[in-house]
Amino acid sequence: MTHAADGARTTWRKLSRAELEKLLHAHGLFRLARTGGRRADLSYCDLSGHDLSGRDLSDANLTAARLRQVRLVGTRLNGANLFAGDLRLVIASNADFTNADMRGACLRGADLSEAKLNQADLREGQLLQTDTTGNLISVHFEPIASEMTAAAMPRADLTGARISTAFVVQTDLTDAILKNVKANRTDFRSSLLVGATLDGADLGFANLSGACLRGATLLGTGISGANFAGADMAGAVVDPGAYGSRELAGSNLSRSNPDLLERLPQILASHESWVQSGSRSGQRADLSQAHLAGRNLRGTNLAAAVLNCAVMIDADLTDAKLAMADLAFADLRRCKFNGADLRGVNFDHAMLEGADLSGASMTPVSGAGVSAGDRTWQARLDRARLPRAKLHGTVMRGVRLSDADFTEADLTGADLSGAILHRARFTGAKLDNCRFDGAELQGVVGLER
């Protein structure tokens, strides 16, 4: 197959399965430094439709290769050269592109769920060839800027990746890790960045108009000149100084509301009546996106209250009743929950860094009394962030904690019996006398038992 542009003629070589297997075998020997090994040169090869799942293509040369609809599930491509590669509609979930050169690559519609792209280079690239006289000329092979339009990249890890000027329009980056990513002038229009970690990223002059950053963290993030017009920032965690920035002046970030604070005692009294009467009188408290930082709410009855995306940094909720309360995406850094009733609470994606939950109970609870019928509510902390949190003697039996982060947290004497802990992180955590009887521990990090 050929492609002509500006006088250059590019030919893609179609490989048979036997030819491909021979190259891959030699590459495997090369990776093991064995006799007969040779680095795979698949540049300008058309591999469309092949299944390369689970193979090791680290350091392979795939310059300008066609990989349309190729299956790369779990494939290792560490340090591979994918310069100007065509990876449209590729299925590369759990693939490893660490340190790969992907400048000018096209990943439109690709599935990169949970893929690793740490330190990958996805900046603009220009493919050059020599003409018949030996002069270098460009080959216009799809868009020159790297493109990830409509790609599926939930939970992908792009730590330290370089994606400046790339097209990342309408891309699903839900819960993706973009720490320290270089993304100045990157186009993120209408992309999903729900729960994404953007700490330390460079978003200078990036276009995030219409993007959803609900629950994303942007601590130490450079946003100078960035466009957040129409972006959903509810529950996003930003530096204090970012609230007054020109870039976020018109955003829907939670801000202090004097009128709400004045009405707060009335709202809480009406909620108490609603709980005690089984919803027959009073009104359920809806404090979603409320800014309640530093408030004293000790012993307050907030059972089944709506507090999603609320900002409650340094609030005191000691002995508070929060059974079945919805605190998803809430910013609860350094909150005090000592002895609080957290049965059936929803802490999905909540930021609980440095919070004190010592002695709190998070066991399942029946919905009786709040018009929930016979439903049983299970506490949920999926993707909750609890680094350096205190959980002395906290009861978390049967709690959902998939992808929760307990880095350097103190769980001395905590009870996680029967908890669902898939892919949870316990790096540096204190686990003395912590119980995990019957817990689901698939993919857990930092737990040596």
C-alpha positions in Angstrom: 0.0 0.0 0.0 1.3 3.5 -0.8 0.7 7.0 0.2 1.9 10.1 -1.7 2.3 13.5 -0.3 4.4 16.5 -1.4 6.4 14.4 -3.8 7.2 11.6 -1.2 5.9 8.1 -1.8 5.5 6.0 1.3 5.0 2.3 1.1 3.7 0.1 3.9 4.7 -3.5 3.9 2.1 -6.1 4.7 3.5 -9.0 6.8 2.3 -12.5 6.8 1.8 -14.1 10.2 4.8 -16.3 9.7 7.0 -13.3 8.8 5.8 -11.4 11.8 6.3 -14.4 14.2 9.9 -14.8 12.9 10.6 -11.1 13.6 9.0 -11.3 17.0 11.0 -14.5 17.9 14.3 -12.8 17.0 13.2 -9.7 19.0 12.5 -11.9 22.0 16.1 -13.2 21.8 17.3 -9.7 21.4 15.5 -8.7 24.6 17.2 -11.6 26.4 20.6 -10.8 24.9 20.8 -14.2 23.3 22.5 -15.4 20.1 20.4 -14.8 17.0 18.6 -11.9 18.6 17.7 -8.9 16.6 15.7 -5.8 17.4 12.4 -5.9 15.5 12.3 -3.3 12.7 8.6 -3.0 11.9 8.8 0.5 10.5 6.4 1.2 7.7 4.8 -2.2 8.2 1.1 -2.7 8.0 0.1 -4.8 11.0 -3.6 -4.0 10.9 -5.8 -6.6 12.4 -3.1 -8.7 14.0 -3.3 -9.8 17.6 -0.1 -9.0 19.5 -1.6 -9.2 23.0 0.9 -10.1 25.8 3.9 -9.9 23.5 7.1 -8.0 24.4 7.8 -5.3 21.8 9.9 -3.1 24.1 12.5 -1.1 22.1 11.0 -2.2 18.8 11.1 0.2 15.8 7.5 0.8 14.7 8.1 4.2 13.0 5.1 5.1 10.9 3.7 1.5 11.3 0.0 0.9 10.7 -1.5 -0.7 13.7 -5.2 -0.1 13.0 -7.5 -2.3 15.1 -4.5 -4.3 16.4 -5.0 -6.1 19.7 -2.2 -5.1 22.1 -3.8 -6.1 25.4 -1.1 -6.3 28.0 1.6 -5.8 25.4 4.9 -4.4 26.5 6.1 -1.5 24.3 8.5 0.1 26.8 10.8 2.5 24.9 9.4 1.5 21.6 9.6 3.9 18.6 6.0 4.5 17.5 6.8 7.9 15.9 4.0 8.8 13.5 2.4 5.5 14.1 -1.2 4.8 13.1 -2.9 3.3 16.2 -6.5 4.1 15.4 -9.0 1.9 17.1 -6.2 -0.2 18.6 -7.2 -2.3 21.7 -4.3 -1.7 24.1 -5.8 -2.1 27.6 -3.2 -2.7 30.2 -0.4 -2.2 27.6 2.8 -0.6 28.7 4.1 2.3 26.6 6.5 3.6 29.3 9.1 5.9 27.7 7.7 5.2 24.2 8.3 7.7 21.4 4.8 8.4 20.2 5.3 11.8 18.7 2.8 12.5 15.9 1.0 9.2 16.6 -2.7 8.9 15.9 -4.7 7.1 18.6 -8.1 8.2 17.5 -10.8 5.9 19.0 -8.1 3.7 20.7 -8.8 1.7 23.9 -6.0 2.4 26.3 -7.9 1.5 29.5 -5.4 1.2 32.4 -2.5 1.5 30.0 0.9 2.8 31.3 2.2 5.8 29.4 4.6 7.0 32.0 7.2 9.4 30.5 5.8 8.7 27.0 6.4 11.4 24.4 3.2 12.3 22.6 4.2 15.8 21.4 4.0 17.1 17.8 6.1 15.1 15.3 7.0 15.5 11.7 7.8 12.5 9.6 10.6 13.2 7.1 12.0 11.3 4.1 14.5 12.0 1.4 13.4 12.6 -2.1 15.1 11.4 -5.3 17.8 14.1 -4.9 18.5 13.3 -1.3 16.7 16.3 0.2 14.6 15.9 3.3 10.9 16.4 2.7 7.9 16.0 5.0 5.4 13.2 4.7 1.9 14.3 5.7 0.7 11.1 7.4 -2.6 12.0 9.2 -2.5 15.0 11.7 1.1 15.9 12.6 0.1 16.7 16.2 -0.4 13.5 18.3 -4.1 12.8 18.4 -6.1 10.9 21.0 -9.6 12.1 19.9 -12.4 9.9 21.3 -9.8 7.5 22.9 -10.9 5.5 25.9 -8.2 5.9 28.6 -9.9 5.4 31.9 -7.4 4.7 34.8 -4.4 5.1 32.4 -1.2 6.3 33.9 0.4 9.2 32.0 2.7 10.3 34.8 5.4 12.6 33.4 4.1 12.1 29.8 4.7 14.9 27.3 1.5 15.7 25.4 1.9 19.4 24.6 -0.1 20.5 21.6 -1.8 17.1 21.3 -5.5 16.7 20.4 -7.2 15.0 23.3 -10.8 16.0 22.3 -13.7 14.1 23.7 -11.4 11.6 25.3 -12.2 9.5 28.4 -9.5 10.1 31.0 -11.7 9.1 34.0 -9.5 8.4 37.0 -6.4 8.7 34.9 -3.1 9.7 36.5 -1.6 12.8 34.8 0.9 13.8 37.5 3.6 16.2 36.2 2.4 15.8 32.7 3.5 18.4 30.2 0.3 19.5 28.5 0.8 23.1 27.6 -1.5 24.1 24.7 -3.1 20.7 24.7 -6.7 20.5 23.4 -8.8 18.7 26.0 -12.1 20.1 24.8 -15.2 18.1 26.1 -13.0 15.4 27.6 -13.8 13.4 30.7 -11.3 13.9 33.5 -13.6 12.8 36.3 -11.4 11.9 39.3 -8.2 12.4 37.3 -5.0 13.3 39.1 -3.4 16.4 37.5 -1.1 17.3 40.4 2.1 19.1 39.2 0.9 19.1 35.6 1.6 22.0 33.2 -1.7 23.0 31.6 -0.5 26.4 30.5 -2.7 27.7 27.6 -4.4 24.3 27.4 -8.0 24.2 26.2 -10.3 22.5 28.7 -13.5 24.1 27.6 -16.5 21.9 28.2 -14.3 19.3 29.9 -15.6 17.4 33.0 -13.1 17.7 35.9 -15.5 16.6 38.6 -13.4 15.4 41.6 -10.1 15.9 39.8 -7.1 17.1 41.8 -5.0 20.0 40.5 -2.6 20.7 43.3 0.6 22.5 42.2 -0.9 22.5 38.7 0.1 25.3 36.3 -3.0 26.8 34.7 -1.7 30.1 33.3 -3.7 31.0 30.2 -5.7 27.8 30.3 -9.3 27.9 29.1 -11.9 26.4 31.5 -15.0 27.9 29.9 -18.0 25.6 30.6 -15.8 23.0 32.4 -17.4 21.1 35.3 -15.1 21.7 38.3 -17.5 20.5 41.0 -15.6 18.6 43.6 -12.2 19.5 42.0 -9.4 20.0 44.5 -7.2 23.0 43.7 -4.7 25.2 45.5 -6.1 28.0 47.6 -4.7 30.6 45.3 -6.4 29.1 42.2 -9.8 30.2 43.4 -9.0 33.8 42.7 -7.2 33.1 39.4 -8.5 34.7 36.2 -8.6 31.2 34.6 -11.0 29.8 37.2 -12.9 33.0 38.0 -16.1 31.9 36.2 -15.9 28.2 37.2 -18.4 26.2 39.3 -15.8 25.5 42.0 -17.3 25.5 45.5 -17.0 28.9 47.1 -18.1 30.4 50.5 -21.8 31.4 50.4 -22.7 33.8 53.3 -26.4 33.2 52.7 -26.0 29.5 53.0 -24.0 29.8 56.2 -26.7 32.0 57.7 -29.4 29.4 56.9 -27.3 26.4 58.0 -28.7 26.0 61.5 -32.3 26.0 60.0 -31.2 23.5 57.3 -29.7 21.2 59.9 -32.8 21.4 62.2 -35.1 20.6 59.3 -32.9 17.7 58.4 -33.0 16.4 61.9 -36.8 16.5 61.8 -36.8 14.7 58.4 -34.6 11.9 59.8 -36.5 11.5 63.1 -39.9 11.4 61.4 -38.9 9.0 58.7 -39.1 11.7 56.1 -42.7 12.6 57.0 -41.8 16.1 58.1 -38.9 18.5 57.7 -36.6 18.4 54.6 -33.5 16.4 53.7 -30.4 18.5 53.7 -28.9 19.1 50.3 -25.5 20.7 50.8 -23.9 19.5 47.6 -21.0 21.7 46.6 -21.4 23.7 49.9 -18.3 25.4 51.2 -18.1 24.4 54.9 -14.4 24.5 55.5 -13.5 24.7 59.2 -17.1 24.4 60.4 -17.8 22.9 63.8 -20.4 20.1 63.1 -19.6 17.9 66.2 -22.5 15.5 66.9 -24.6 16.9 64.1 -27.2 14.5 62.6 -26.4 14.4 58.8 -27.7 10.9 58.2 -28.6 10.4 54.5 -27.7 14.1 53.8 -26.5 15.1 50.4 -22.9 16.5 50.6 -21.4 15.4 47.4 -18.7 17.7 46.0 -18.8 19.7 49.3 -15.6 21.5 50.5 -15.2 20.6 54.2 -11.5 21.0 54.8 -10.6 21.1 58.5 -14.3 20.6 59.5 -15.0 18.9 62.9 -17.5 16.1 62.5 -16.5 14.3 65.7 -19.3 11.9 66.8 -21.5 13.1 63.9 -24.2 10.9 62.5 -23.4 10.4 58.8 -25.0 7.0 58.1 -25.9 6.7 54.4 -24.7 10.3 53.8 -23.5 11.1 50.3 -20.0 12.6 50.4 -18.8 11.5 47.0 -16.1 13.7 45.5 -16.1 15.8 48.7 -12.9 17.6 49.8 -12.5 16.3 53.4 -8.8 17.0 54.0 -7.9 17.0 57.7 -11.5 16.5 58.7 -12.2 15.0 62.1 -14.6 12.0 62.1 -13.5 10.5 65.4 -16.3 8.2 66.7 -18.6 9.2 63.8 -21.4 7.0 62.6 -20.3 6.3 59.0 -22.3 3.2 58.3 -23.3 3.0 54.7 -21.6 6.3 53.9 -20.6 7.2 50.3 -17.0 8.4 50.1 -16.5 7.5 46.5 -13.6 9.6 45.1 -13.6 11.7 48.3 -10.4 13.4 49.3 -9.6 12.4 52.9 -5.9 13.2 53.0 -4.9 13.7 56.7 -8.4 13.1 57.9 -8.9 11.4 61.3 -11.5 8.6 61.2 -10.3 6.9 64.4 -13.0 4.9 66.1 -15.5 5.5 63.3 -17.8 2.7 62.1 -18.5 2.0 58.4 -20.4 -1.2 58.6 -23.5 -1.8 56.4 -26.8 -0.3 57.5 -30.4 -0.8 56.8 -32.3 2.1 55.3 -35.1 1.8 57.8 -36.2 5.2 59.1 -35.4 7.3 56.1 -37.9 5.8 53.6 -35.4 3.5 52.0 -37.5 0.3 52.5 -35.5 -2.8 53.2 -32.4 -1.7 51.3 -29.1 -2.4 52.9 -26.5 0.3 52.4 -22.8 -0.7 52.1 -20.2 1.9 52.8 -18.4 2.9 49.6 -14.9 4.3 49.4 -13.9 3.3 45.8 -11.0 5.5 44.7 -11.1 7.4 47.9 -7.8 9.2 48.7 -6.7 8.6 52.3 -2.9 9.3 52.3 -1.7 10.0 55.9 -5.2 9.5 57.3 -5.7 8.2 60.8 -7.9 5.1 61.1 -7.0 3.8 64.5 -9.5 1.1 65.3 -11.8 2.1 62.5 -14.4 -0.5 61.6 -14.5 -1.1 57.8 -16.0 -4.5 57.6 -17.4 -5.3 54.2 -16.6 -1.8 52.9 -16.0 -1.2 49.1 -12.4 0.2 48.8 -11.4 -0.6 45.3 -8.5 1.6 44.1 -8.5 3.4 47.5 -5.2 5.1 48.4 -3.9 4.5 52.0 -0.4 5.6 51.4 1.3 6.3 54.7 -2.1 6.0 56.5 -2.2 4.7 60.1 -4.6 1.7 60.2 -3.4 0.4 63.6 -6.1 -1.9 64.9 -8.5 -1.2 62.0 -10.9 -4.0 61.0 -11.2 -4.5 57.2 -12.7 -8.0 57.4 -14.6 -8.8 54.2 -13.7 -5.5 52.6 -13.3 -5.3 48.8 -9.8 -3.9 48.3 -9.1 -4.5 44.7 -6.0 -2.5 43.6 -5.9 -0.5 46.9 -2.6 1.0 47.8 -1.0 0.6 51.3 2.5 1.8 50.5 4.1 3.0 53.8 0.9 2.4 55.8 0.9 1.3 59.5 -0.9 -2.0 59.7 -0.2 -3.2 63.2 -3.1 -5.5 64.4 -5.1 -4.6 61.3 -7.6 -7.3 60.3 -8.1 -8.5 56.7 -10.0 -11.7 57.3 -12.0 -12.7 54.2 -11.0 -9.4 52.4 -10.7 -9.4 48.6 -7.1 -8.4 48.0 -6.7 -8.8 44.2 -4.1 -6.4 42.9 -3.4 -4.8 46.3 -0.1 -2.8 46.5 2.1 -2.5 49.6 0.4 -5.2 51.6 2.8 -7.9 52.7 1.1 -10.6 54.7 
